[in-house]
Amino acid sequence: MTSVSSDDYRYSDNPVAVEGFRKSFKFLRTAPCDNLLTAHPEFSGLWTRLERREKGTSNAMIDAGACKVLADRSEDQLRQRLASEQK
């Protein structure tokens, strides 16, 4: 979901990859999502949710908007990356 790569890679030269990202963002915004798990815990807010759970919040791990937030953040990152490639 993140457009991380080597500095010399240009996403703007690979429209298939960009379209793949956009399809993934669209899917994440519409898919049922109550508990988001990501390869990097900070991307899903895991540490914050675990802290809330430790403080007694019974449903701290549930966040119905988590996938949409991830899609929005990831799309913004891709948009910034594409803009930086035009400079």
HTML snippet that shows the backbone in 3Dmol.js (N, CA, C, O; Angstrom):
<script src="https://3Dmol.org/build/3Dmol-min.js"></script>
<div id="view" style="width:600px;height:400px;position:relative"></div>
<script>
const pdb = `
ATOM      1  N   MET A   1       0.803  -1.200   0.000  1.00  0.00           N
ATOM      2  CA  MET A   1       0.000   0.000   0.000  1.00  0.00           C
ATOM      3  C   MET A   1       0.845   1.262   0.000  1.00  0.00           C
ATOM      4  O   MET A   1       0.312   2.365  -0.124  1.00  0.00           O
ATOM      5  N   THR A   2       2.136   1.113   0.136  1.00  0.00           N
ATOM      6  CA  THR A   2       2.970   2.310   0.177  1.00  0.00           C
ATOM      7  C   THR A   2       3.893   2.359  -1.035  1.00  0.00           C
ATOM      8  O   THR A   2       4.403   1.338  -1.496  1.00  0.00           O
ATOM      9  N   SER A   3       4.086   3.541  -1.521  1.00  0.00           N
ATOM     10  CA  SER A   3       4.907   3.731  -2.721  1.00  0.00           C
ATOM     11  C   SER A   3       6.365   3.990  -2.336  1.00  0.00           C
ATOM     12  O   SER A   3       6.948   5.008  -2.706  1.00  0.00           O
ATOM     13  N   VAL A   4       6.922   3.070  -1.606  1.00  0.00           N
ATOM     14  CA  VAL A   4       8.323   3.150  -1.188  1.00  0.00           C
ATOM     15  C   VAL A   4       9.164   2.404  -2.210  1.00  0.00           C
ATOM     16  O   VAL A   4       8.801   1.313  -2.651  1.00  0.00           O
ATOM     17  N   SER A   5      10.278   2.993  -2.579  1.00  0.00           N
ATOM     18  CA  SER A   5      11.170   2.359  -3.552  1.00  0.00           C
ATOM     19  C   SER A   5      12.533   3.025  -3.468  1.00  0.00           C
ATOM     20  O   SER A   5      12.752   3.925  -2.657  1.00  0.00           O
ATOM     21  N   SER A   6      13.432   2.575  -4.305  1.00  0.00           N
ATOM     22  CA  SER A   6      14.723   3.245  -4.393  1.00  0.00           C
ATOM     23  C   SER A   6      14.499   4.653  -4.947  1.00  0.00           C
ATOM     24  O   SER A   6      13.517   4.910  -5.642  1.00  0.00           O
ATOM     25  N   ASP A   7      15.410   5.543  -4.632  1.00  0.00           N
ATOM     26  CA  ASP A   7      15.255   6.943  -5.036  1.00  0.00           C
ATOM     27  C   ASP A   7      15.194   7.137  -6.543  1.00  0.00           C
ATOM     28  O   ASP A   7      14.562   8.080  -7.021  1.00  0.00           O
ATOM     29  N   ASP A   8      15.843   6.254  -7.296  1.00  0.00           N
ATOM     30  CA  ASP A   8      15.878   6.449  -8.747  1.00  0.00           C
ATOM     31  C   ASP A   8      14.700   5.801  -9.482  1.00  0.00           C
ATOM     32  O   ASP A   8      14.574   5.958 -10.696  1.00  0.00           O
ATOM     33  N   TYR A   9      13.833   5.071  -8.760  1.00  0.00           N
ATOM     34  CA  TYR A   9      12.658   4.482  -9.404  1.00  0.00           C
ATOM     35  C   TYR A   9      11.608   5.565  -9.608  1.00  0.00           C
ATOM     36  O   TYR A   9      11.402   6.419  -8.746  1.00  0.00           O
ATOM     37  N   ARG A  10      10.946   5.518 -10.766  1.00  0.00           N
ATOM     38  CA  ARG A  10       9.919   6.503 -11.087  1.00  0.00           C
ATOM     39  C   ARG A  10       8.584   5.801 -11.325  1.00  0.00           C
ATOM     40  O   ARG A  10       8.407   5.097 -12.320  1.00  0.00           O
ATOM     41  N   TYR A  11       7.662   6.001 -10.408  1.00  0.00           N
ATOM     42  CA  TYR A  11       6.325   5.431 -10.571  1.00  0.00           C
ATOM     43  C   TYR A  11       5.644   6.001 -11.806  1.00  0.00           C
ATOM     44  O   TYR A  11       4.848   5.319 -12.452  1.00  0.00           O
ATOM     45  N   SER A  12       5.952   7.237 -12.130  1.00  0.00           N
ATOM     46  CA  SER A  12       5.320   7.861 -13.296  1.00  0.00           C
ATOM     47  C   SER A  12       5.704   7.159 -14.595  1.00  0.00           C
ATOM     48  O   SER A  12       5.028   7.333 -15.608  1.00  0.00           O
ATOM     49  N   ASP A  13       6.764   6.378 -14.584  1.00  0.00           N
ATOM     50  CA  ASP A  13       7.154   5.589 -15.756  1.00  0.00           C
ATOM     51  C   ASP A  13       6.455   4.231 -15.794  1.00  0.00           C
ATOM     52  O   ASP A  13       6.647   3.460 -16.734  1.00  0.00           O
ATOM     53  N   ASN A  14       5.659   3.941 -14.791  1.00  0.00           N
ATOM     54  CA  ASN A  14       4.989   2.642 -14.708  1.00  0.00           C
ATOM     55  C   ASN A  14       3.500   2.842 -14.393  1.00  0.00           C
ATOM     56  O   ASN A  14       3.073   2.653 -13.253  1.00  0.00           O
ATOM     57  N   PRO A  15       2.718   3.224 -15.401  1.00  0.00           N
ATOM     58  CA  PRO A  15       1.294   3.492 -15.165  1.00  0.00           C
ATOM     59  C   PRO A  15       0.520   2.266 -14.684  1.00  0.00           C
ATOM     60  O   PRO A  15      -0.506   2.415 -14.020  1.00  0.00           O
ATOM     61  N   VAL A  16       0.984   1.070 -15.000  1.00  0.00           N
ATOM     62  CA  VAL A  16       0.304  -0.149 -14.527  1.00  0.00           C
ATOM     63  C   VAL A  16       0.414  -0.238 -13.004  1.00  0.00           C
ATOM     64  O   VAL A  16      -0.559  -0.582 -12.333  1.00  0.00           O
ATOM     65  N   ALA A  17       1.582   0.068 -12.460  1.00  0.00           N
ATOM     66  CA  ALA A  17       1.768   0.048 -11.005  1.00  0.00           C
ATOM     67  C   ALA A  17       0.908   1.118 -10.336  1.00  0.00           C
ATOM     68  O   ALA A  17       0.288   0.862  -9.303  1.00  0.00           O
ATOM     69  N   VAL A  18       0.870   2.309 -10.920  1.00  0.00           N
ATOM     70  CA  VAL A  18       0.068   3.401 -10.364  1.00  0.00           C
ATOM     71  C   VAL A  18      -1.413   3.009 -10.367  1.00  0.00           C
ATOM     72  O   VAL A  18      -2.120   3.247  -9.388  1.00  0.00           O
ATOM     73  N   GLU A  19      -1.871   2.418 -11.445  1.00  0.00           N
ATOM     74  CA  GLU A  19      -3.272   1.987 -11.516  1.00  0.00           C
ATOM     75  C   GLU A  19      -3.540   0.883 -10.495  1.00  0.00           C
ATOM     76  O   GLU A  19      -4.620   0.841  -9.907  1.00  0.00           O
ATOM     77  N   GLY A  20      -2.590   0.004 -10.280  1.00  0.00           N
ATOM     78  CA  GLY A  20      -2.741  -1.038  -9.265  1.00  0.00           C
ATOM     79  C   GLY A  20      -2.906  -0.443  -7.879  1.00  0.00           C
ATOM     80  O   GLY A  20      -3.747  -0.894  -7.101  1.00  0.00           O
ATOM     81  N   PHE A  21      -2.103   0.571  -7.568  1.00  0.00           N
ATOM     82  CA  PHE A  21      -2.266   1.272  -6.296  1.00  0.00           C
ATOM     83  C   PHE A  21      -3.663   1.860  -6.189  1.00  0.00           C
ATOM     84  O   PHE A  21      -4.332   1.706  -5.167  1.00  0.00           O
ATOM     85  N   ARG A  22      -4.100   2.527  -7.234  1.00  0.00           N
ATOM     86  CA  ARG A  22      -5.413   3.198  -7.192  1.00  0.00           C
ATOM     87  C   ARG A  22      -6.556   2.197  -7.003  1.00  0.00           C
ATOM     88  O   ARG A  22      -7.515   2.481  -6.285  1.00  0.00           O
ATOM     89  N   LYS A  23      -6.461   1.045  -7.633  1.00  0.00           N
ATOM     90  CA  LYS A  23      -7.473  -0.001  -7.440  1.00  0.00           C
ATOM     91  C   LYS A  23      -7.460  -0.496  -5.995  1.00  0.00           C
ATOM     92  O   LYS A  23      -8.513  -0.747  -5.408  1.00  0.00           O
ATOM     93  N   SER A  24      -6.274  -0.633  -5.435  1.00  0.00           N
ATOM     94  CA  SER A  24      -6.161  -1.078  -4.041  1.00  0.00           C
ATOM     95  C   SER A  24      -6.754  -0.046  -3.089  1.00  0.00           C
ATOM     96  O   SER A  24      -7.441  -0.411  -2.135  1.00  0.00           O
ATOM     97  N   PHE A  25      -6.500   1.236  -3.337  1.00  0.00           N
ATOM     98  CA  PHE A  25      -7.062   2.282  -2.486  1.00  0.00           C
ATOM     99  C   PHE A  25      -8.590   2.239  -2.548  1.00  0.00           C
ATOM    100  O   PHE A  25      -9.259   2.343  -1.521  1.00  0.00           O
ATOM    101  N   LYS A  26      -9.129   2.089  -3.740  1.00  0.00           N
ATOM    102  CA  LYS A  26     -10.585   2.033  -3.913  1.00  0.00           C
ATOM    103  C   LYS A  26     -11.163   0.838  -3.164  1.00  0.00           C
ATOM    104  O   LYS A  26     -12.182   0.955  -2.484  1.00  0.00           O
ATOM    105  N   PHE A  27     -10.511  -0.302  -3.292  1.00  0.00           N
ATOM    106  CA  PHE A  27     -10.981  -1.499  -2.594  1.00  0.00           C
ATOM    107  C   PHE A  27     -10.980  -1.283  -1.082  1.00  0.00           C
ATOM    108  O   PHE A  27     -11.959  -1.602  -0.407  1.00  0.00           O
ATOM    109  N   LEU A  28      -9.895  -0.747  -0.558  1.00  0.00           N
ATOM    110  CA  LEU A  28      -9.802  -0.552   0.896  1.00  0.00           C
ATOM    111  C   LEU A  28     -10.867   0.393   1.426  1.00  0.00           C
ATOM    112  O   LEU A  28     -11.339   0.235   2.552  1.00  0.00           O
ATOM    113  N   ARG A  29     -11.242   1.364   0.628  1.00  0.00           N
ATOM    114  CA  ARG A  29     -12.266   2.312   1.077  1.00  0.00           C
ATOM    115  C   ARG A  29     -13.655   1.692   1.139  1.00  0.00           C
ATOM    116  O   ARG A  29     -14.531   2.202   1.836  1.00  0.00           O
ATOM    117  N   THR A  30     -13.862   0.598   0.418  1.00  0.00           N
ATOM    118  CA  THR A  30     -15.205   0.008   0.358  1.00  0.00           C
ATOM    119  C   THR A  30     -15.314  -1.347   1.050  1.00  0.00           C
ATOM    120  O   THR A  30     -16.423  -1.825   1.290  1.00  0.00           O
ATOM    121  N   ALA A  31     -14.201  -1.965   1.369  1.00  0.00           N
ATOM    122  CA  ALA A  31     -14.216  -3.298   1.975  1.00  0.00           C
ATOM    123  C   ALA A  31     -14.606  -3.220   3.453  1.00  0.00           C
ATOM    124  O   ALA A  31     -14.236  -2.272   4.146  1.00  0.00           O
ATOM    125  N   PRO A  32     -15.348  -4.210   3.931  1.00  0.00           N
ATOM    126  CA  PRO A  32     -15.605  -4.267   5.376  1.00  0.00           C
ATOM    127  C   PRO A  32     -14.262  -4.436   6.100  1.00  0.00           C
ATOM    128  O   PRO A  32     -13.449  -5.282   5.730  1.00  0.00           O
ATOM    129  N   CYS A  33     -14.050  -3.638   7.111  1.00  0.00           N
ATOM    130  CA  CYS A  33     -12.747  -3.650   7.776  1.00  0.00           C
ATOM    131  C   CYS A  33     -12.946  -3.234   9.223  1.00  0.00           C
ATOM    132  O   CYS A  33     -13.228  -2.069   9.506  1.00  0.00           O
ATOM    133  N   ASP A  34     -12.802  -4.171  10.130  1.00  0.00           N
ATOM    134  CA  ASP A  34     -12.935  -3.864  11.551  1.00  0.00           C
ATOM    135  C   ASP A  34     -11.610  -3.914  12.297  1.00  0.00           C
ATOM    136  O   ASP A  34     -11.449  -3.259  13.327  1.00  0.00           O
ATOM    137  N   ASN A  35     -10.662  -4.688  11.781  1.00  0.00           N
ATOM    138  CA  ASN A  35      -9.393  -4.856  12.473  1.00  0.00           C
ATOM    139  C   ASN A  35      -8.276  -4.921  11.437  1.00  0.00           C
ATOM    140  O   ASN A  35      -8.056  -5.957  10.808  1.00  0.00           O
ATOM    141  N   LEU A  36      -7.596  -3.836  11.274  1.00  0.00           N
ATOM    142  CA  LEU A  36      -6.540  -3.727  10.267  1.00  0.00           C
ATOM    143  C   LEU A  36      -5.208  -4.198  10.833  1.00  0.00           C
ATOM    144  O   LEU A  36      -4.777  -3.737  11.890  1.00  0.00           O
ATOM    145  N   LEU A  37      -4.559  -5.119  10.127  1.00  0.00           N
ATOM    146  CA  LEU A  37      -3.213  -5.567  10.467  1.00  0.00           C
ATOM    147  C   LEU A  37      -2.304  -5.207   9.302  1.00  0.00           C
ATOM    148  O   LEU A  37      -2.637  -5.460   8.144  1.00  0.00           O
ATOM    149  N   THR A  38      -1.166  -4.622   9.608  1.00  0.00           N
ATOM    150  CA  THR A  38      -0.223  -4.240   8.575  1.00  0.00           C
ATOM    151  C   THR A  38       1.169  -4.774   8.929  1.00  0.00           C
ATOM    152  O   THR A  38       1.444  -5.121  10.078  1.00  0.00           O
ATOM    153  N   ALA A  39       2.024  -4.830   7.932  1.00  0.00           N
ATOM    154  CA  ALA A  39       3.384  -5.327   8.151  1.00  0.00           C
ATOM    155  C   ALA A  39       4.146  -4.448   9.136  1.00  0.00           C
ATOM    156  O   ALA A  39       4.983  -4.941   9.893  1.00  0.00           O
ATOM    157  N   HIS A  40       3.863  -3.166   9.127  1.00  0.00           N
ATOM    158  CA  HIS A  40       4.489  -2.239  10.065  1.00  0.00           C
ATOM    159  C   HIS A  40       3.390  -1.743  11.012  1.00  0.00           C
ATOM    160  O   HIS A  40       2.466  -1.063  10.567  1.00  0.00           O
ATOM    161  N   PRO A  41       3.470  -2.064  12.288  1.00  0.00           N
ATOM    162  CA  PRO A  41       2.393  -1.748  13.235  1.00  0.00           C
ATOM    163  C   PRO A  41       1.972  -0.288  13.252  1.00  0.00           C
ATOM    164  O   PRO A  41       0.802   0.014  13.486  1.00  0.00           O
ATOM    165  N   GLU A  42       2.907   0.621  13.008  1.00  0.00           N
ATOM    166  CA  GLU A  42       2.542   2.041  13.052  1.00  0.00           C
ATOM    167  C   GLU A  42       1.600   2.435  11.919  1.00  0.00           C
ATOM    168  O   GLU A  42       0.880   3.426  12.045  1.00  0.00           O
ATOM    169  N   PHE A  43       1.583   1.692  10.823  1.00  0.00           N
ATOM    170  CA  PHE A  43       0.678   2.005   9.711  1.00  0.00           C
ATOM    171  C   PHE A  43      -0.783   1.779  10.091  1.00  0.00           C
ATOM    172  O   PHE A  43      -1.673   2.431   9.547  1.00  0.00           O
ATOM    173  N   SER A  44      -1.031   0.866  11.014  1.00  0.00           N
ATOM    174  CA  SER A  44      -2.403   0.559  11.402  1.00  0.00           C
ATOM    175  C   SER A  44      -2.768   1.119  12.769  1.00  0.00           C
ATOM    176  O   SER A  44      -3.868   0.879  13.267  1.00  0.00           O
ATOM    177  N   GLY A  45      -1.848   1.867  13.380  1.00  0.00           N
ATOM    178  CA  GLY A  45      -2.132   2.413  14.708  1.00  0.00           C
ATOM    179  C   GLY A  45      -2.158   1.344  15.784  1.00  0.00           C
ATOM    180  O   GLY A  45      -2.804   1.522  16.817  1.00  0.00           O
ATOM    181  N   LEU A  46      -1.469   0.243  15.558  1.00  0.00           N
ATOM    182  CA  LEU A  46      -1.516  -0.883  16.490  1.00  0.00           C
ATOM    183  C   LEU A  46      -1.066  -0.493  17.890  1.00  0.00           C
ATOM    184  O   LEU A  46      -1.706  -0.871  18.871  1.00  0.00           O
ATOM    185  N   TRP A  47       0.024   0.256  17.998  1.00  0.00           N
ATOM    186  CA  TRP A  47       0.532   0.596  19.330  1.00  0.00           C
ATOM    187  C   TRP A  47      -0.495   1.407  20.116  1.00  0.00           C
ATOM    188  O   TRP A  47      -0.666   1.183  21.314  1.00  0.00           O
ATOM    189  N   THR A  48      -1.165   2.325  19.477  1.00  0.00           N
ATOM    190  CA  THR A  48      -2.194   3.126  20.150  1.00  0.00           C
ATOM    191  C   THR A  48      -3.360   2.256  20.571  1.00  0.00           C
ATOM    192  O   THR A  48      -3.881   2.403  21.676  1.00  0.00           O
ATOM    193  N   ARG A  49      -3.772   1.352  19.699  1.00  0.00           N
ATOM    194  CA  ARG A  49      -4.896   0.462  20.034  1.00  0.00           C
ATOM    195  C   ARG A  49      -4.538  -0.467  21.192  1.00  0.00           C
ATOM    196  O   ARG A  49      -5.365  -0.713  22.070  1.00  0.00           O
ATOM    197  N   LEU A  50      -3.306  -0.983  21.196  1.00  0.00           N
ATOM    198  CA  LEU A  50      -2.882  -1.850  22.301  1.00  0.00           C
ATOM    199  C   LEU A  50      -2.828  -1.084  23.618  1.00  0.00           C
ATOM    200  O   LEU A  50      -3.193  -1.611  24.669  1.00  0.00           O
ATOM    201  N   GLU A  51      -2.376   0.146  23.553  1.00  0.00           N
ATOM    202  CA  GLU A  51      -2.346   0.984  24.755  1.00  0.00           C
ATOM    203  C   GLU A  51      -3.753   1.209  25.296  1.00  0.00           C
ATOM    204  O   GLU A  51      -3.981   1.119  26.502  1.00  0.00           O
ATOM    205  N   ARG A  52      -4.693   1.501  24.405  1.00  0.00           N
ATOM    206  CA  ARG A  52      -6.091   1.685  24.837  1.00  0.00           C
ATOM    207  C   ARG A  52      -6.641   0.404  25.439  1.00  0.00           C
ATOM    208  O   ARG A  52      -7.369   0.444  26.431  1.00  0.00           O
ATOM    209  N   ARG A  53      -6.298  -0.729  24.848  1.00  0.00           N
ATOM    210  CA  ARG A  53      -6.770  -2.013  25.374  1.00  0.00           C
ATOM    211  C   ARG A  53      -6.206  -2.250  26.777  1.00  0.00           C
ATOM    212  O   ARG A  53      -6.919  -2.710  27.669  1.00  0.00           O
ATOM    213  N   GLU A  54      -4.925  -1.934  26.964  1.00  0.00           N
ATOM    214  CA  GLU A  54      -4.306  -2.102  28.283  1.00  0.00           C
ATOM    215  C   GLU A  54      -4.971  -1.223  29.336  1.00  0.00           C
ATOM    216  O   GLU A  54      -4.990  -1.565  30.518  1.00  0.00           O
ATOM    217  N   LYS A  55      -5.513  -0.096  28.904  1.00  0.00           N
ATOM    218  CA  LYS A  55      -6.188   0.818  29.832  1.00  0.00           C
ATOM    219  C   LYS A  55      -7.640   0.413  30.077  1.00  0.00           C
ATOM    220  O   LYS A  55      -8.357   1.080  30.823  1.00  0.00           O
ATOM    221  N   GLY A  56      -8.071  -0.684  29.445  1.00  0.00           N
ATOM    222  CA  GLY A  56      -9.397  -1.213  29.730  1.00  0.00           C
ATOM    223  C   GLY A  56     -10.452  -1.001  28.663  1.00  0.00           C
ATOM    224  O   GLY A  56     -11.602  -1.390  28.864  1.00  0.00           O
ATOM    225  N   THR A  57     -10.107  -0.402  27.545  1.00  0.00           N
ATOM    226  CA  THR A  57     -11.086  -0.230  26.468  1.00  0.00           C
ATOM    227  C   THR A  57     -11.321  -1.591  25.833  1.00  0.00           C
ATOM    228  O   THR A  57     -10.420  -2.150  25.206  1.00  0.00           O
ATOM    229  N   SER A  58     -12.515  -2.122  25.990  1.00  0.00           N
ATOM    230  CA  SER A  58     -12.793  -3.502  25.564  1.00  0.00           C
ATOM    231  C   SER A  58     -12.742  -3.696  24.050  1.00  0.00           C
ATOM    232  O   SER A  58     -12.378  -4.777  23.588  1.00  0.00           O
ATOM    233  N   ASN A  59     -13.090  -2.699  23.285  1.00  0.00           N
ATOM    234  CA  ASN A  59     -13.106  -2.846  21.830  1.00  0.00           C
ATOM    235  C   ASN A  59     -12.014  -2.008  21.161  1.00  0.00           C
ATOM    236  O   ASN A  59     -12.193  -1.528  20.042  1.00  0.00           O
ATOM    237  N   ALA A  60     -10.899  -1.838  21.841  1.00  0.00           N
ATOM    238  CA  ALA A  60      -9.821  -0.972  21.354  1.00  0.00           C
ATOM    239  C   ALA A  60      -9.213  -1.453  20.046  1.00  0.00           C
ATOM    240  O   ALA A  60      -8.662  -0.654  19.290  1.00  0.00           O
ATOM    241  N   MET A  61      -9.305  -2.730  19.774  1.00  0.00           N
ATOM    242  CA  MET A  61      -8.700  -3.260  18.561  1.00  0.00           C
ATOM    243  C   MET A  61      -9.600  -3.079  17.338  1.00  0.00           C
ATOM    244  O   MET A  61      -9.165  -3.308  16.210  1.00  0.00           O
ATOM    245  N   ILE A  62     -10.830  -2.677  17.553  1.00  0.00           N
ATOM    246  CA  ILE A  62     -11.787  -2.529  16.458  1.00  0.00           C
ATOM    247  C   ILE A  62     -11.835  -1.067  16.007  1.00  0.00           C
ATOM    248  O   ILE A  62     -12.010  -0.151  16.810  1.00  0.00           O
ATOM    249  N   ASP A  63     -11.673  -0.883  14.702  1.00  0.00           N
ATOM    250  CA  ASP A  63     -11.750   0.457  14.115  1.00  0.00           C
ATOM    251  C   ASP A  63     -12.298   0.305  12.697  1.00  0.00           C
ATOM    252  O   ASP A  63     -11.552  -0.011  11.770  1.00  0.00           O
ATOM    253  N   ALA A  64     -13.580   0.527  12.533  1.00  0.00           N
ATOM    254  CA  ALA A  64     -14.230   0.333  11.234  1.00  0.00           C
ATOM    255  C   ALA A  64     -13.711   1.280  10.156  1.00  0.00           C
ATOM    256  O   ALA A  64     -13.932   1.032   8.971  1.00  0.00           O
ATOM    257  N   GLY A  65     -13.033   2.351  10.534  1.00  0.00           N
ATOM    258  CA  GLY A  65     -12.522   3.294   9.547  1.00  0.00           C
ATOM    259  C   GLY A  65     -11.038   3.139   9.247  1.00  0.00           C
ATOM    260  O   GLY A  65     -10.474   3.928   8.489  1.00  0.00           O
ATOM    261  N   ALA A  66     -10.404   2.132   9.831  1.00  0.00           N
ATOM    262  CA  ALA A  66      -8.950   1.984   9.708  1.00  0.00           C
ATOM    263  C   ALA A  66      -8.494   1.780   8.267  1.00  0.00           C
ATOM    264  O   ALA A  66      -7.478   2.347   7.864  1.00  0.00           O
ATOM    265  N   CYS A  67      -9.208   0.998   7.492  1.00  0.00           N
ATOM    266  CA  CYS A  67      -8.792   0.749   6.107  1.00  0.00           C
ATOM    267  C   CYS A  67      -8.915   2.011   5.262  1.00  0.00           C
ATOM    268  O   CYS A  67      -8.074   2.276   4.403  1.00  0.00           O
ATOM    269  N   LYS A  68      -9.957   2.778   5.505  1.00  0.00           N
ATOM    270  CA  LYS A  68     -10.121   4.031   4.761  1.00  0.00           C
ATOM    271  C   LYS A  68      -8.986   4.998   5.096  1.00  0.00           C
ATOM    272  O   LYS A  68      -8.454   5.661   4.206  1.00  0.00           O
ATOM    273  N   VAL A  69      -8.619   5.079   6.360  1.00  0.00           N
ATOM    274  CA  VAL A  69      -7.523   5.958   6.770  1.00  0.00           C
ATOM    275  C   VAL A  69      -6.225   5.522   6.098  1.00  0.00           C
ATOM    276  O   VAL A  69      -5.470   6.357   5.599  1.00  0.00           O
ATOM    277  N   LEU A  70      -5.963   4.210   6.085  1.00  0.00           N
ATOM    278  CA  LEU A  70      -4.757   3.704   5.435  1.00  0.00           C
ATOM    279  C   LEU A  70      -4.775   4.029   3.942  1.00  0.00           C
ATOM    280  O   LEU A  70      -3.758   4.447   3.389  1.00  0.00           O
ATOM    281  N   ALA A  71      -5.918   3.840   3.288  1.00  0.00           N
ATOM    282  CA  ALA A  71      -6.027   4.142   1.858  1.00  0.00           C
ATOM    283  C   ALA A  71      -5.787   5.623   1.601  1.00  0.00           C
ATOM    284  O   ALA A  71      -5.077   5.980   0.661  1.00  0.00           O
ATOM    285  N   ASP A  72      -6.367   6.485   2.421  1.00  0.00           N
ATOM    286  CA  ASP A  72      -6.195   7.933   2.239  1.00  0.00           C
ATOM    287  C   ASP A  72      -4.732   8.333   2.417  1.00  0.00           C
ATOM    288  O   ASP A  72      -4.185   9.088   1.614  1.00  0.00           O
ATOM    289  N   ARG A  73      -4.111   7.824   3.471  1.00  0.00           N
ATOM    290  CA  ARG A  73      -2.703   8.154   3.736  1.00  0.00           C
ATOM    291  C   ARG A  73      -1.803   7.640   2.615  1.00  0.00           C
ATOM    292  O   ARG A  73      -0.904   8.345   2.157  1.00  0.00           O
ATOM    293  N   SER A  74      -2.049   6.420   2.184  1.00  0.00           N
ATOM    294  CA  SER A  74      -1.222   5.812   1.134  1.00  0.00           C
ATOM    295  C   SER A  74      -1.406   6.526  -0.195  1.00  0.00           C
ATOM    296  O   SER A  74      -0.443   6.725  -0.935  1.00  0.00           O
ATOM    297  N   GLU A  75      -2.642   6.912  -0.498  1.00  0.00           N
ATOM    298  CA  GLU A  75      -2.886   7.629  -1.744  1.00  0.00           C
ATOM    299  C   GLU A  75      -2.214   9.002  -1.722  1.00  0.00           C
ATOM    300  O   GLU A  75      -1.677   9.452  -2.734  1.00  0.00           O
ATOM    301  N   ASP A  76      -2.247   9.657  -0.575  1.00  0.00           N
ATOM    302  CA  ASP A  76      -1.580  10.947  -0.455  1.00  0.00           C
ATOM    303  C   ASP A  76      -0.070  10.784  -0.649  1.00  0.00           C
ATOM    304  O   ASP A  76       0.569  11.613  -1.298  1.00  0.00           O
ATOM    305  N   GLN A  77       0.491   9.724  -0.090  1.00  0.00           N
ATOM    306  CA  GLN A  77       1.917   9.458  -0.255  1.00  0.00           C
ATOM    307  C   GLN A  77       2.257   9.232  -1.736  1.00  0.00           C
ATOM    308  O   GLN A  77       3.259   9.749  -2.230  1.00  0.00           O
ATOM    309  N   LEU A  78       1.427   8.467  -2.434  1.00  0.00           N
ATOM    310  CA  LEU A  78       1.653   8.232  -3.859  1.00  0.00           C
ATOM    311  C   LEU A  78       1.529   9.538  -4.645  1.00  0.00           C
ATOM    312  O   LEU A  78       2.335   9.809  -5.534  1.00  0.00           O
ATOM    313  N   ARG A  79       0.533  10.333  -4.319  1.00  0.00           N
ATOM    314  CA  ARG A  79       0.339  11.618  -5.011  1.00  0.00           C
ATOM    315  C   ARG A  79       1.575  12.514  -4.818  1.00  0.00           C
ATOM    316  O   ARG A  79       2.033  13.153  -5.765  1.00  0.00           O
ATOM    317  N   GLN A  80       2.103  12.558  -3.603  1.00  0.00           N
ATOM    318  CA  GLN A  80       3.307  13.349  -3.342  1.00  0.00           C
ATOM    319  C   GLN A  80       4.509  12.798  -4.106  1.00  0.00           C
ATOM    320  O   GLN A  80       5.323  13.551  -4.640  1.00  0.00           O
ATOM    321  N   ARG A  81       4.599  11.490  -4.147  1.00  0.00           N
ATOM    322  CA  ARG A  81       5.724  10.869  -4.860  1.00  0.00           C
ATOM    323  C   ARG A  81       5.656  11.213  -6.348  1.00  0.00           C
ATOM    324  O   ARG A  81       6.664  11.593  -6.943  1.00  0.00           O
ATOM    325  N   LEU A  82       4.477  11.081  -6.948  1.00  0.00           N
ATOM    326  CA  LEU A  82       4.320  11.397  -8.372  1.00  0.00           C
ATOM    327  C   LEU A  82       4.623  12.865  -8.635  1.00  0.00           C
ATOM    328  O   LEU A  82       5.247  13.197  -9.642  1.00  0.00           O
ATOM    329  N   ALA A  83       4.190  13.744  -7.743  1.00  0.00           N
ATOM    330  CA  ALA A  83       4.469  15.170  -7.908  1.00  0.00           C
ATOM    331  C   ALA A  83       5.963  15.443  -7.824  1.00  0.00           C
ATOM    332  O   ALA A  83       6.490  16.261  -8.578  1.00  0.00           O
ATOM    333  N   SER A  84       6.640  14.768  -6.918  1.00  0.00           N
ATOM    334  CA  SER A  84       8.092  14.986  -6.795  1.00  0.00           C
ATOM    335  C   SER A  84       8.853  14.498  -8.017  1.00  0.00           C
ATOM    336  O   SER A  84       9.932  15.006  -8.322  1.00  0.00           O
ATOM    337  N   GLU A  85       8.302  13.520  -8.716  1.00  0.00           N
ATOM    338  CA  GLU A  85       8.943  13.012  -9.929  1.00  0.00           C
ATOM    339  C   GLU A  85       8.814  14.000 -11.084  1.00  0.00           C
ATOM    340  O   GLU A  85       9.565  13.907 -12.055  1.00  0.00           O
ATOM    341  N   GLN A  86       7.897  14.926 -11.001  1.00  0.00           N
ATOM    342  CA  GLN A  86       7.706  15.903 -12.073  1.00  0.00           C
ATOM    343  C   GLN A  86       8.636  17.100 -11.927  1.00  0.00           C
ATOM    344  O   GLN A  86       8.724  17.937 -12.825  1.00  0.00           O
ATOM    345  N   LYS A  87       9.328  17.181 -10.798  1.00  0.00           N
ATOM    346  CA  LYS A  87      10.230  18.326 -10.550  1.00  0.00           C
ATOM    347  C   LYS A  87      11.547  18.128 -11.226  1.00  0.00           C
ATOM    348  O   LYS A  87      12.425  18.985 -11.129  1.00  0.00           O
TER     349      LYS A  87
END
`;
const viewer = $3Dmol.createViewer("view");
viewer.addModel(pdb, "pdb");
viewer.setStyle({}, {cartoon: {color: "spectrum"}});
viewer.zoomTo();
viewer.render();
</script>
